Amino acid sequence: MHYLYLTIAILAEVIATSALKSSQGFTRLLPSLVVAVGYGTAFYLLSLCLQKFQVGVVYAIWSGAGIVLIAFIGLLVHRERLDLPALLGMGLIVAGVVVINVFSKTAVH
């Protein structure tokens, strides 16, 4: 169940971060509300995950997945392109999350 919480927390954070750009500095109401609700939901669910998982592992997964998803949304929605070093760096982040989940004894399986 905690992995489901983590997945929803990641999605809520990604939605909130995507709306953050659209809020134009919190001058637009609807995107600003999406930001507030999204981050509130993300942090609440993240706190539930921390009841079972270690904070470092949860944060690595949450932030790593969020970075990659936000970059993808930036490409699709805002037409923001990434250069090769940015893509390589994100690949290393994903590799780190995989290593933690597959090989680390601190990750809960």
Backbone hydrogen bonds in HBPLUS format (Angstrom, degrees):
<---DONOR---> <-ACCEPTOR-->    atom                        ^
c    i                          cat <-CA-CA->   ^        H-A-AA   ^      H-
h    n   atom  resd res      DA  || num        DHA   H-A  angle D-A-AA Bond
n    s   type  num  typ     dist DA aas  dist angle  dist       angle   num
A0004-LEU N   A0001-MET O   3.08 MM   3  5.16 123.8  2.41  96.1 110.4     1
A0005-TYR N   A0001-MET O   3.05 MM   4  6.49 152.9  2.12 146.8 154.4     2
A0006-LEU N   A0002-HIS O   2.92 MM   4  6.17 154.9  1.99 142.6 149.3     3
A0007-THR N   A0003-TYR O   2.91 MM   4  6.10 156.5  1.97 143.6 149.7     4
A0008-ILE N   A0004-LEU O   2.94 MM   4  6.19 164.8  1.97 154.4 157.8     5
A0009-ALA N   A0005-TYR O   2.83 MM   4  5.99 153.0  1.91 146.8 155.3     6
A0010-ILE N   A0006-LEU O   2.92 MM   4  6.15 154.3  1.99 148.2 154.4     7
A0011-LEU N   A0007-THR O   3.02 MM   4  6.32 162.9  2.05 148.3 152.8     8
A0012-ALA N   A0008-ILE O   2.82 MM   4  6.01 159.5  1.86 151.0 156.8     9
A0013-GLU N   A0009-ALA O   2.95 MM   4  6.09 156.3  2.00 145.0 151.4    10
A0014-VAL N   A0010-ILE O   2.94 MM   4  6.15 155.2  2.00 149.7 156.7    11
A0015-ILE N   A0011-LEU O   2.94 MM   4  6.14 159.9  1.98 149.5 154.7    12
A0016-ALA N   A0012-ALA O   2.93 MM   4  6.09 161.4  1.97 145.8 151.4    13
A0017-THR N   A0013-GLU O   2.87 MM   4  6.01 160.6  1.91 147.4 152.9    14
A0018-SER N   A0014-VAL O   2.94 MM   4  6.04 155.4  2.00 144.4 151.3    15
A0019-ALA N   A0015-ILE O   2.97 MM   4  6.20 154.3  2.04 147.3 154.1    16
A0020-LEU N   A0016-ALA O   2.93 MM   4  6.11 130.9  2.17 139.0 152.9    17
A0023-SER N   A0019-ALA O   2.81 MM   4  6.00 127.0  2.09 146.9 161.7    18
A0023-SER N   A0020-LEU O   3.29 MM   3  5.13 137.4  2.48  90.7 102.2    19
A0024-GLN N   A0021-LYS O   3.29 MM   3  5.80 163.2  2.32 111.9 116.8    20
A0027-THR N   A0023-SER O   2.95 MM   4  6.03 140.6  2.11 153.8 159.9    21
A0028-ARG N   A0023-SER O   3.15 MM   5  5.00 141.5  2.31 141.3 143.3    22
A0032-SER N   A0028-ARG O   3.20 MM   4  6.14 148.0  2.31 143.6 153.1    23
A0033-LEU N   A0029-LEU O   2.88 MM   4  6.16 150.5  1.97 157.5 166.2    24
A0034-VAL N   A0030-LEU O   3.02 MM   4  6.32 156.8  2.07 152.9 159.4    25
A0035-VAL N   A0031-PRO O   2.97 MM   4  6.23 150.9  2.06 143.7 151.2    26
A0036-ALA N   A0032-SER O   3.09 MM   4  6.39 164.2  2.11 148.2 151.0    27
A0037-VAL N   A0033-LEU O   2.94 MM   4  6.11 175.0  1.94 157.9 159.3    28
A0038-GLY N   A0034-VAL O   2.82 MM   4  5.70 156.4  1.87 142.5 150.5    29
A0039-TYR N   A0035-VAL O   2.94 MM   4  6.02 171.7  1.94 154.7 156.9    30
A0040-GLY N   A0036-ALA O   2.99 MM   4  6.01 156.6  2.05 142.3 149.8    31
A0041-THR N   A0037-VAL O   2.90 MM   4  6.00 162.9  1.93 149.1 153.7    32
A0042-ALA N   A0038-GLY O   2.88 MM   4  6.04 161.5  1.92 147.2 153.1    33
A0043-PHE N   A0039-TYR O   2.93 MM   4  6.05 170.3  1.94 153.2 155.0    34
A0044-TYR N   A0040-GLY O   3.03 MM   4  6.12 155.2  2.09 144.6 151.8    35
A0045-LEU N   A0041-THR O   2.98 MM   4  6.15 173.4  1.98 156.7 158.4    36
A0046-LEU N   A0042-ALA O   2.86 MM   4  5.97 150.0  1.95 144.5 154.2    37
A0047-SER N   A0043-PHE O   2.94 MM   4  6.08 149.3  2.04 140.1 147.3    38
A0048-LEU N   A0044-TYR O   3.16 MM   4  6.59 142.5  2.31 142.2 152.3    39
A0048-LEU N   A0045-LEU O   3.14 MM   3  5.05 121.9  2.50  91.4 105.8    40
A0049-CYS N   A0045-LEU O   3.08 MM   4  6.44 151.1  2.17 146.1 153.5    41
A0050-LEU N   A0046-LEU O   3.13 MM   4  6.44 143.6  2.26 144.4 154.0    42
A0051-GLN N   A0048-LEU O   3.14 MM   3  5.46 159.3  2.19 107.0 113.5    43
A0052-LYS N   A0049-CYS O   3.06 MM   3  5.73 156.9  2.11 116.1 122.4    44
A0053-PHE N   A0049-CYS O   2.90 MM   4  5.96 174.8  1.90 163.5 165.1    45
A0058-VAL N   A0054-GLN O   3.01 MM   4  6.24 170.7  2.02 161.7 164.5    46
A0059-TYR N   A0055-VAL O   2.90 MM   4  5.94 165.6  1.92 150.3 154.9    47
A0060-ALA N   A0056-GLY O   2.99 MM   4  6.03 151.3  2.07 137.7 145.6    48
A0061-ILE N   A0057-VAL O   3.09 MM   4  6.30 164.3  2.12 151.6 155.0    49
A0062-TRP N   A0058-VAL O   2.85 MM   4  5.97 170.2  1.86 155.7 159.1    50
A0063-SER N   A0059-TYR O   2.85 MM   4  5.77 168.2  1.86 146.3 150.4    51
A0064-GLY N   A0060-ALA O   2.97 MM   4  5.76 154.7  2.04 136.5 144.7    52
A0065-ALA N   A0061-ILE O   2.97 MM   4  5.93 168.7  1.99 148.7 152.5    53
A0066-GLY N   A0062-TRP O   3.03 MM   4  6.01 153.3  2.10 138.8 147.2    54
A0067-ILE N   A0063-SER O   2.89 MM   4  6.03 156.9  1.95 149.7 154.6    55
A0068-VAL N   A0064-GLY O   3.26 MM   4  6.50 168.3  2.28 150.3 152.3    56
A0069-LEU N   A0065-ALA O   2.95 MM   4  6.12 168.1  1.97 154.1 158.0    57
A0070-ILE N   A0066-GLY O   2.85 MM   4  5.88 161.9  1.89 150.1 155.5    58
A0071-ALA N   A0067-ILE O   3.02 MM   4  6.17 157.1  2.08 145.3 151.6    59
A0072-PHE N   A0068-VAL O   3.06 MM   4  6.32 152.9  2.14 145.8 153.0    60
A0073-ILE N   A0069-LEU O   2.91 MM   4  6.20 159.4  1.96 151.3 156.7    61
A0074-GLY N   A0070-ILE O   2.75 MM   4  5.92 156.1  1.80 149.6 157.1    62
A0075-LEU N   A0071-ALA O   3.04 MM   4  6.27 146.1  2.16 139.3 147.5    63
A0076-LEU N   A0072-PHE O   3.01 MM   4  6.33 162.7  2.04 149.7 153.9    64
A0077-VAL N   A0073-ILE O   2.72 MM   4  5.65 170.1  1.73 159.0 162.1    65
A0078-HIS N   A0074-GLY O   3.07 MM   4  5.00 131.8  2.31 113.5 127.5    66
A0080-GLU N   A0074-GLY O   2.94 MM   6  5.30 178.9  1.94 127.7 127.3    67
A0087-LEU N   A0083-ASP O   3.03 MM   4  6.36 160.4  2.07 155.8 162.0    68
A0088-LEU N   A0084-LEU O   2.84 MM   4  6.05 161.2  1.88 159.2 164.5    69
A0089-GLY N   A0085-PRO O   2.90 MM   4  6.05 158.6  1.94 145.4 151.4    70
A0090-MET N   A0086-ALA O   2.99 MM   4  6.23 157.0  2.04 148.1 153.9    71
A0091-GLY N   A0087-LEU O   2.90 MM   4  6.11 147.4  2.01 142.5 152.3    72
A0092-LEU N   A0088-LEU O   2.95 MM   4  6.29 146.7  2.06 146.5 155.2    73
A0093-ILE N   A0089-GLY O   3.04 MM   4  6.39 146.8  2.15 141.8 151.0    74
A0094-VAL N   A0090-MET O   2.96 MM   4  6.26 163.8  1.99 152.1 155.3    75
A0095-ALA N   A0091-GLY O   2.89 MM   4  6.11 157.3  1.95 144.5 151.4    76
A0096-GLY N   A0092-LEU O   2.88 MM   4  6.09 150.2  1.97 143.1 150.9    77
A0097-VAL N   A0093-ILE O   3.03 MM   4  6.39 155.9  2.09 151.8 157.5    78
A0098-VAL N   A0094-VAL O   2.97 MM   4  6.25 158.4  2.02 151.9 158.0    79
A0099-VAL N   A0095-ALA O   2.90 MM   4  6.13 161.3  1.94 150.9 155.9    80
A0100-ILE N   A0096-GLY O   2.99 MM   4  6.21 162.8  2.02 149.8 154.1    81
A0101-ASN N   A0097-VAL O   3.02 MM   4  6.23 165.7  2.04 149.9 153.4    82
A0102-VAL N   A0098-VAL O   2.83 MM   4  5.89 150.9  1.91 154.4 162.3    83
A0103-PHE N   A0099-VAL O   2.85 MM   4  5.46 160.3  1.89 144.1 150.9    84
A0104-SER N   A0100-ILE O   3.21 MM   4  4.88 141.8  2.36 115.2 125.4    85
